[in-house]
């Protein structure tokens, strides 16, 4: 009996880690291949799945959110052919990882009632962390001579911030219901 309980506890603690890695891979693939709206053709697409790192962070924990954003960025940049080691591994990866980390720190499903006020707060946090991410990534791209700073701020802001502030609050409640149905005894966040 003790072995079964230990195996279940270990499996429950591995669940958010494994799911965050799967979400990171899915995020990277979706960012590379499922963005039909071209803001700057061939360069910047409307990243309609930009809400995935903050959503994963809220549902599975801040570490999971960071993993989803960071690894999702690496997978995306490799698949899209835009991988630049200094930019992708340091600035872009870390800043997109923070879009999953900060909402995950601020909103814990065990302690948060997801009413309208909480959903507005989630959108506000996504806006703020999105602005910080876009400014840092735009500065990196300008420093590397890839895009002018304000041009990058405008298009990356449209690409990432808009889907984050709409998608994260929109999907947090249905996604939480799915997770609770999949794990009725509960699961640990990572």
Secondary structure as GFF3:
##gff-version 3
##sequence-region A 1 190
A	DSSP	alpha_helix	2	33	.	.	.	ID=ss1
A	DSSP	beta_strand	38	40	.	.	.	ID=ss2
A	DSSP	beta_strand	44	45	.	.	.	ID=ss3
A	DSSP	alpha_helix	52	60	.	.	.	ID=ss4
A	DSSP	alpha_helix	62	80	.	.	.	ID=ss5
A	DSSP	pi_helix	85	92	.	.	.	ID=ss6
A	DSSP	alpha_helix	93	106	.	.	.	ID=ss7
A	DSSP	alpha_helix	116	143	.	.	.	ID=ss8
A	DSSP	alpha_helix	149	156	.	.	.	ID=ss9
A	DSSP	pi_helix	157	161	.	.	.	ID=ss10
A	DSSP	alpha_helix	162	182	.	.	.	ID=ss11
###
